[in-house]
Amino acid sequence: MSAPSSLLIDRTATPIGELLLVADDDGALHAIDWTDHEDRLHRLLRLHHPGGCDLRPATDPGGLTRAMDAYFAGELAVIDRLPVRTGGTDFQRAVWAALRGIPCGSTVTYRELAALAGRPAAVRAAGHANGANPVSIVVPCHRVIGSAGALTGYGGGIERKGWLLDHEGAPRPGRPPNRFPYRSPD
Protein backbone atom coordinates (compact mmCIF):
# COMPACT_ATOMS: atom_id res chain seq x y z
CA MET A 1 0.00 0.00 0.00
CA SER A 2 1.45 3.35 -0.94
CA ALA A 3 1.26 6.00 1.74
CA PRO A 4 -0.90 9.02 1.05
CA SER A 5 0.91 12.34 1.42
CA SER A 6 -1.82 13.55 3.74
CA LEU A 7 -4.67 12.16 5.77
CA LEU A 8 -7.72 13.78 7.33
CA ILE A 9 -8.26 13.89 11.09
CA ASP A 10 -11.43 14.61 13.03
CA ARG A 11 -12.37 14.43 16.70
CA THR A 12 -15.66 13.46 18.24
CA ALA A 13 -16.94 13.27 21.80
CA THR A 14 -18.21 9.92 23.04
CA PRO A 15 -19.60 8.80 26.40
CA ILE A 16 -16.16 7.33 27.24
CA GLY A 17 -13.81 10.02 25.96
CA GLU A 18 -12.89 11.96 22.88
CA LEU A 19 -12.14 9.86 19.82
CA LEU A 20 -9.73 10.66 16.98
CA LEU A 21 -10.53 9.43 13.46
CA VAL A 22 -7.97 9.43 10.67
CA ALA A 23 -9.12 8.83 7.09
CA ASP A 24 -7.95 9.30 3.53
CA ASP A 25 -9.63 11.38 0.85
CA ASP A 26 -11.58 8.29 -0.27
CA GLY A 27 -13.23 7.99 3.17
CA ALA A 28 -11.32 4.90 4.33
CA LEU A 29 -10.23 4.74 7.95
CA HIS A 30 -6.51 4.52 8.64
CA ALA A 31 -6.65 4.93 12.41
CA ILE A 32 -8.99 5.45 15.35
CA ASP A 33 -7.82 6.08 18.88
CA TRP A 34 -8.63 8.02 22.02
CA THR A 35 -7.22 11.52 22.45
CA ASP A 36 -5.57 10.50 25.72
CA HIS A 37 -3.58 8.00 23.59
CA GLU A 38 -2.82 10.38 20.72
CA ASP A 39 0.92 9.61 20.91
CA ARG A 40 0.18 5.94 20.14
CA LEU A 41 -2.00 6.98 17.19
CA HIS A 42 0.88 8.97 15.70
CA ARG A 43 3.34 6.12 16.36
CA LEU A 44 1.04 3.61 14.60
CA LEU A 45 0.56 5.99 11.67
CA ARG A 46 4.35 6.31 11.28
CA LEU A 47 4.63 2.52 11.37
CA HIS A 48 1.94 2.01 8.74
CA HIS A 49 3.00 4.99 6.62
CA PRO A 50 6.81 4.98 6.85
CA GLY A 51 7.10 7.67 4.16
CA GLY A 52 5.15 9.94 6.48
CA CYS A 53 2.02 11.93 5.90
CA ASP A 54 0.51 15.17 7.12
CA LEU A 55 -2.72 15.23 9.12
CA ARG A 56 -5.20 17.85 7.95
CA PRO A 57 -8.17 18.73 10.17
CA ALA A 58 -11.48 17.79 8.56
CA THR A 59 -15.12 17.68 9.55
CA ASP A 60 -16.75 14.26 9.22
CA PRO A 61 -14.44 12.86 6.51
CA GLY A 62 -16.36 10.42 4.36
CA GLY A 63 -19.22 10.44 6.90
CA LEU A 64 -17.03 8.45 9.31
CA THR A 65 -17.48 10.75 12.31
CA ARG A 66 -21.25 10.65 11.88
CA ALA A 67 -21.06 6.83 11.65
CA MET A 68 -19.04 6.58 14.88
CA ASP A 69 -21.51 8.90 16.61
CA ALA A 70 -24.30 6.58 15.44
CA TYR A 71 -22.42 3.57 16.87
CA PHE A 72 -22.20 5.25 20.27
CA ALA A 73 -25.90 6.17 20.01
CA GLY A 74 -26.77 2.46 19.67
CA GLU A 75 -26.62 1.79 15.91
CA LEU A 76 -24.01 -0.91 16.47
CA ALA A 77 -24.00 -2.44 12.98
CA VAL A 78 -22.87 0.82 11.38
CA ILE A 79 -19.20 -0.02 12.04
CA ASP A 80 -19.47 -3.23 9.99
CA ARG A 81 -19.84 -1.19 6.80
CA LEU A 82 -16.99 1.28 7.31
CA PRO A 83 -14.06 0.99 4.90
CA VAL A 84 -10.64 0.43 6.47
CA ARG A 85 -7.23 0.82 4.84
CA THR A 86 -4.15 -0.12 6.86
CA GLY A 87 -0.60 -1.23 6.35
CA GLY A 88 0.77 -4.06 8.44
CA THR A 89 2.21 -7.46 7.68
CA ASP A 90 0.23 -10.19 5.96
CA PHE A 91 -0.31 -11.87 9.34
CA GLN A 92 -1.46 -8.63 11.01
CA ARG A 93 -3.94 -8.03 8.20
CA ALA A 94 -5.20 -11.63 8.58
CA VAL A 95 -5.75 -11.03 12.30
CA TRP A 96 -7.48 -7.71 11.64
CA ALA A 97 -9.73 -9.36 9.04
CA ALA A 98 -10.56 -12.07 11.61
CA LEU A 99 -11.43 -9.36 14.14
CA ARG A 100 -13.89 -7.80 11.69
CA GLY A 101 -15.57 -11.21 11.43
CA ILE A 102 -16.38 -11.37 15.17
CA PRO A 103 -20.09 -10.52 15.43
CA CYS A 104 -21.17 -7.61 17.57
CA GLY A 105 -22.17 -8.87 21.00
CA SER A 106 -19.68 -11.74 20.82
CA THR A 107 -16.19 -12.31 22.13
CA VAL A 108 -13.35 -14.68 21.26
CA THR A 109 -10.21 -15.69 23.11
CA TYR A 110 -6.72 -15.00 21.80
CA ARG A 111 -6.43 -18.71 20.95
CA GLU A 112 -9.66 -18.54 18.93
CA LEU A 113 -8.44 -15.36 17.22
CA ALA A 114 -5.21 -17.10 16.15
CA ALA A 115 -7.26 -19.97 14.69
CA LEU A 116 -9.58 -17.54 12.89
CA ALA A 117 -6.50 -15.89 11.37
CA GLY A 118 -5.36 -19.27 10.05
CA ARG A 119 -2.47 -19.80 12.48
CA PRO A 120 -3.83 -21.66 15.52
CA ALA A 121 -0.38 -22.06 17.13
CA ALA A 122 0.43 -18.35 16.85
CA VAL A 123 -1.55 -17.24 19.93
CA ARG A 124 1.03 -14.71 21.16
CA ALA A 125 1.60 -13.34 17.67
CA ALA A 126 -2.18 -12.91 17.27
CA GLY A 127 -2.20 -11.02 20.58
CA HIS A 128 0.57 -8.74 19.36
CA ALA A 129 -1.21 -8.14 16.06
CA ASN A 130 -4.40 -7.39 17.99
CA GLY A 131 -2.48 -4.82 20.04
CA ALA A 132 -0.99 -3.23 16.90
CA ASN A 133 -4.44 -2.67 15.37
CA PRO A 134 -4.59 1.01 14.35
CA VAL A 135 -8.37 1.12 13.83
CA SER A 136 -9.85 0.58 17.28
CA ILE A 137 -13.56 -0.22 17.62
CA VAL A 138 -14.19 -0.65 13.86
CA VAL A 139 -11.61 -3.44 13.77
CA PRO A 140 -13.01 -4.68 17.10
CA CYS A 141 -9.95 -5.65 19.12
CA HIS A 142 -12.05 -5.05 22.24
CA ARG A 143 -13.95 -8.28 21.47
CA VAL A 144 -10.91 -10.41 22.36
CA ILE A 145 -10.76 -11.65 25.95
CA GLY A 146 -8.54 -13.90 28.04
CA SER A 147 -9.05 -17.68 28.02
CA ALA A 148 -10.80 -17.57 31.41
CA GLY A 149 -13.13 -14.80 30.24
CA ALA A 150 -11.18 -11.97 31.86
CA LEU A 151 -10.89 -8.59 30.21
CA THR A 152 -7.26 -8.25 29.19
CA GLY A 153 -5.17 -5.86 27.16
CA TYR A 154 -6.99 -3.00 25.49
CA GLY A 155 -4.95 0.03 24.44
CA GLY A 156 -7.75 2.39 25.42
CA GLY A 157 -7.93 0.92 28.93
CA ILE A 158 -9.82 -1.97 30.49
CA GLU A 159 -12.66 0.32 31.61
CA ARG A 160 -13.33 1.36 28.01
CA LYS A 161 -13.09 -2.24 26.83
CA GLY A 162 -15.72 -3.24 29.40
CA TRP A 163 -17.93 -0.32 28.38
CA LEU A 164 -17.69 -1.24 24.69
CA LEU A 165 -18.53 -4.89 25.38
CA ASP A 166 -21.47 -3.86 27.56
CA HIS A 167 -22.61 -1.36 24.91
CA GLU A 168 -22.60 -4.20 22.36
CA GLY A 169 -24.42 -6.56 24.72
CA ALA A 170 -21.59 -9.09 24.98
CA PRO A 171 -22.02 -11.50 27.88
CA ARG A 172 -19.30 -11.28 30.49
CA PRO A 173 -18.58 -13.90 33.14
CA GLY A 174 -20.22 -12.99 36.43
CA ARG A 175 -21.94 -10.00 34.86
CA PRO A 176 -25.08 -9.93 32.75
CA PRO A 177 -25.10 -7.82 29.59
CA ASN A 178 -25.71 -4.18 30.42
CA ARG A 179 -26.69 -1.81 27.67
CA PHE A 180 -25.67 1.65 28.74
CA PRO A 181 -28.07 4.29 27.56
CA TYR A 182 -26.42 6.84 25.33
CA ARG A 183 -25.62 10.00 27.18
CA SER A 184 -24.58 13.12 25.36
CA PRO A 185 -20.95 13.81 26.26
CA ASP A 186 -21.71 17.54 26.70
N, C-alpha and C positions, 0 to 999 in steps of 0.2 A: 504494500500500500504506500503510495507516495504521500508525503506530508503536505497538507495545505499550508500556504504561507501565512494564513490567518484563520482564526476560528472565532466564533461568536460566543459571548458569555452573558448569561442573565442570572439573576438572583430572584428567589421567591421565598416568602415566609411560609412555614408549615407549622403544624402543631408541635413539632419536636425540634425546631430550629430552622435557621435559614439554609436554603439549599442553593448550590451553584450548579448551573447547567451549561455545558460547553457543547456547541454544535458547529457543523460546517454550513456553508451556504446552501447546501442541498437539504438541510433539515435533519441530518443524521447526528445522533448523539455520539460524542467522543469521550465525554466524562460527565459524571455527576458526583458531587460530594457535598459535605456540610461545610459551611463557612468556617467553623472552628477547626476544620482540617484542611484549610485551603493550601497549606504548604504541601501536603500529600498530593492534592489534585495537581499542582504544578509539577511535582516530581514525576507523577505518572504520565502527565502529558509530555514531559521531556523524554521519558523512556519510550513512549509510543510514537513520538515524533522527533527523532534524534536530530533532524535538520532544523528543528525549532519552528515556532510559529507565534505570531502575535495574537493576543486576545483582544477583540473589539467588543465593547459593550453593545448589547442588542436587547430589544424588547420582544419577548416571546418568539425566538427564532424557530421557524418552521412549525409554530403552534405547540412546541414542546413544553413551554412553561405552563400554558393553559392545560395541557394534558396532565402534567404532574400535579397541578392544583386540583384537577378532577379526581386523580387517584386519591389524594388526601381527603377529598370530600366524599369518598366512598365508591367512586366508579373504578373499581379495582382492575377490571380487564383492560382499561385504556393503555396500560404499560405494555401489554402483549403486542400491540400494534406499532410501537415506536421503533423507527429504524435506528440501528446502532452500527457504528463504524469504528473499529479499534485496530490497533496493531497487535503485538503479542506473538508468541511462538505458536506453532501449529497445535501443540498440546494445550496451551492456555486458551486458544480459541475453541478447541474441542470442549474444554471444561465450561467455558462461558456459554457455548451453545447448549450444553447439558443443563446449565442453570436456567436458561430460558425455557426449557422443557418441563421444569418443575411447576405443576399447577398451583395457582394461587390458593392459599389455604392449606397447603401441604408442606411437609419438610422432608429432607433426606439427610442421611448421615454422610460424613466425608467418605466412608467406604462405598456407600451407594453412589455418591457423586463420581468417584473414580471409575466405577463400573459403567455408569452412564456415559462417561467420556471415552469408554473403550479401553481403559487401562486399569483393570480391577486391582492390580498389585501396587499401583502408584498412589496410594492413599495420601501420603505426605505431600507428594507433588501436586495432587489435586487440591489439597489444602492451601498450598502456596499459590497456586493459580487462582483459587478463589479469593485469596487475600490481595492479589495483584489486579483484580477486576477494577477497571477505571469507571465503570458505569453502574454505580450502586443503585439499588432498588429496581431499575429496569432489567438489569441482568441480576436477578434476585439472589445475591450471595447471602442475604439474611435468612434464606430458607434452608440453610445447611446448619445442622446441629451436631452435637457430640453423640457418640454411640449410645450413651445412657440417657439421651434425651435432654442433656444440659445445653443451655445457651453458651456457646463458645465463640470466640474470635469474630468480632465484627468491627471494622475500622471506624465506624461511627459511634461505637460504644454499645455495650450490652443492653443498656436501658433502651436505646433506640431500636435495637434488634428485637427486643421483646415487644415494644410498641408496634413495630411493623408486623410482626407475626400475629399479635392480637388484632390489629386493624384488618388483617386479611382473614381472620377467623381460624388460624392454624391451631390445632389442639396442642397443648403443652402439658407434659407430665405434672400431675398435682395441681393443675390449674385449668379450669374450663375456658373455652374460647371467650374472649371479652371484646366485643366490638366497641371501641371508643367512639363516642359521637364526635363528629367534626366540630372543632371550635376554631373560630377565626383567630389567627395569631396576633391580632391587633393588640 
